[in-house]
Amino acid sequence: MQPPSPLAKLLEAALFAASRPLTLDELASLEPEAGEAAVRAALAALQSAYGDEHGVELVEIAEGWQFLTRREYAETIERAQFALRPRRLSPAALETLAIIAYRQPVGRLEVDEIRGVDSDAVMDKLVERGLIEVVTRGEGLGRPLLYGTTPSFLEILGLKDLEDLPRLEELSVALRRPTPVDEPE
Amino acid sequence: MINELGLNQAADYLEMAARLLRIKAQLLLPRHLGEDEWEDPRAELVRRLLEYQQIRELVDWLGRAAELRAERYGRGYEAPPADAPPAPLQIDLNDLLAAAERVIALIPEPMLHRVVPRPLDVEGATERITTLLSERDEFGWLDIVGPQSSIVDVLSAFIALLELAKRSSLTLSQAEPFGPMVIKRAAAQPPREAA
C-alpha cells in the first residue's frame, strides 16, 4: 500500500479533531488548492486505508464524513462508560419524524391529520433536539410554518442523505390510487 | 365525558363520528346507475388508513436505523440535552389539603417530658450532718437521710457530704465495694466549738 498523501493526512487530522461529521465543502476548504475531486479521492483512500485494520472506520454520514468506532465494540465501550448511547426516540417521535421526512416541507396541521392526534408537544421536542426545523412558510391560510428534517436527523439515523431512506414503493404497504371498495351488502 | 377527555380529543372524536355518518348517508342515498361522478365515500378513509400503516412501517425502519447508528461512537461525547422540566402541578386546594393531612398523619406523636423543678437543699443537709458530727464521732448514711427519703434528699445529702469531706470536716469510707458508707468526724480538725 502506498503511503497516504499529504492531503489525506490533513483530512485525517481534521476528521479526528472534529466531533461531528464534516461536509465535503468543509473538508475542501482546508486546502483550497486541492479541488473537490482530489479531496474525494483522498477520502476514498483514507476510507480504504482504515478498511478492516482499525477499531474505527471512516463513515459517510449526514452529508459528510466522520470517524466512528466499529459496531463490534459498542457493548464493551458502553459497559465501560467511556461513551453514552444516545437517548432512544419515542414511538411518537419516530412517527412524527417519518411523516416529516417524507412530506417535507410539511405543516403541523398535516402531521396531526396523518397521525390522527395532536402532535404539537412531540414536534416542539423534535425542534428542541434539533432534528427538525422550520424551513419555509406555506401558501395557505395564515401562512403556516412548514417543517423539514435537519442534518442531525440524518446523523442520529446514520444516513448519508435523505436518499438513504427507503422509497415508498419499496414498502410492503405501497400507497397506490384509492383502492376500489366492494359494494355494501 | 367531553370534559374528561379534553376538548381536542372530543373534537377529533366528533369529527370522525360525523365523517362516518356522512359516509353511511352517502351509501344509503339512491344514485343513478352508471353514474361516473360517484366515488365510493369509503375510499378516502381507506386511503388514510393505508397511509398511516405505511408510516408505521417507516417507524420500524427508522427505529432500526437509529439502533444501528447508536452502536457506533464518534469522537467527543456530548451529553444529550436535559429533559424538559416537569410540567407544573395541576392540583386544586382539596388535593393539597389531603396531601398535607397525609403528611401530618405520618408525624410521630411527640414524646413530652415534664421537667419538674426539685430544688436541692444542700444547705439543709449540711446543717443536719454538722449537727450529727457534733453529736457523734461516727455514723452511717441512713442516719442522715432516713429510711424513706426522696431522691432530692439523697442528692442533697450526698453533695453536702462530699463538700464537707472536701473541707476536711469529715472522712468517708467503705469497708468493701458497695458496702455501707461510714462517716467519721475528721480527727485532725478541732471541734467547731473550739474554733
Contacts between the chains, C-beta under 8 A, distances in Angstrom:
chain1	res1	chain2	res2	distance
A	16	B	75	6.8
A	17	B	75	7.9
A	18	B	75	7.2
A	19	B	74	6.3
A	19	B	75	5.1
A	19	B	76	3.0
A	19	B	78	6.8
A	20	B	74	7.2
A	21	B	74	7.9
A	59	B	72	7.1
A	66	B	74	5.5
A	67	B	74	6.9
A	67	B	75	6.3
A	68	B	72	3.9
A	68	B	73	6.5
A	68	B	74	5.5
A	69	B	72	5.4
A	69	B	73	4.6
A	69	B	74	8.0
A	70	B	72	7.1
A	71	B	68	7.6
A	71	B	71	4.5
A	71	B	72	6.0
A	74	B	70	7.6
A	74	B	71	3.9
A	74	B	72	6.9
A	74	B	73	7.4
A	77	B	73	6.1
A	82	B	77	7.8
A	83	B	73	4.4
A	83	B	77	4.9
A	84	B	77	6.2
A	84	B	79	7.6
A	84	B	80	7.5
A	85	B	70	5.1
A	86	B	66	8.0
A	86	B	70	5.6
A	86	B	80	6.1
A	87	B	80	5.1
A	88	B	66	7.3
A	89	B	62	7.9
A	89	B	63	7.5
A	89	B	66	6.1
A	91	B	59	6.6
A	91	B	63	7.9
A	94	B	59	4.6
A	94	B	62	5.1
A	94	B	63	5.6
A	94	B	66	7.8
A	95	B	55	6.0
A	95	B	56	7.5
A	95	B	59	5.1
A	97	B	62	6.2
A	98	B	55	5.2
A	98	B	58	4.0
A	98	B	59	5.4
A	98	B	62	5.7
A	99	B	55	6.0
A	101	B	58	7.8
A	101	B	62	7.8
A	102	B	58	7.0
A	114	B	48	7.8
A	114	B	51	6.3
A	114	B	52	6.5
A	114	B	55	6.5
A	115	B	52	7.6
A	115	B	55	7.7
A	116	B	12	7.1
A	116	B	52	7.1
A	117	B	12	7.4
A	118	B	8	5.4
A	125	B	84	7.4
A	128	B	81	7.0
A	128	B	84	7.6
A	129	B	81	6.5
A	155	B	69	7.7
A	156	B	66	5.9
A	156	B	69	6.1
A	157	B	62	6.2
A	157	B	65	4.2
A	157	B	66	5.5
A	157	B	69	5.7
A	158	B	65	6.0
A	158	B	66	7.8
A	158	B	68	5.9
A	158	B	69	3.3
A	158	B	72	7.3
A	159	B	65	6.8
A	165	B	58	7.9
A	165	B	61	7.9
A	166	B	58	7.2
A	166	B	61	5.6
A	168	B	54	6.9
A	171	B	54	5.6
A	171	B	57	5.1
A	171	B	58	7.2
A	172	B	57	6.4
A	173	B	50	5.9
A	173	B	53	4.7
A	173	B	54	4.9
A	173	B	57	6.1
A	174	B	54	7.9
A	175	B	47	7.6
A	175	B	50	5.8
A	175	B	51	6.0
A	175	B	54	5.6
A	178	B	39	7.9
A	178	B	40	8.0
A	178	B	43	4.0
A	178	B	44	7.3
A	178	B	46	6.8
A	178	B	47	5.2
A	179	B	43	7.2
A	179	B	46	6.0
A	179	B	47	7.9
A	179	B	50	7.8
A	180	B	40	6.9
A	180	B	43	7.6
A	181	B	40	4.8
A	181	B	42	4.9
A	181	B	43	6.1
A	181	B	46	6.4
A	184	B	27	5.6
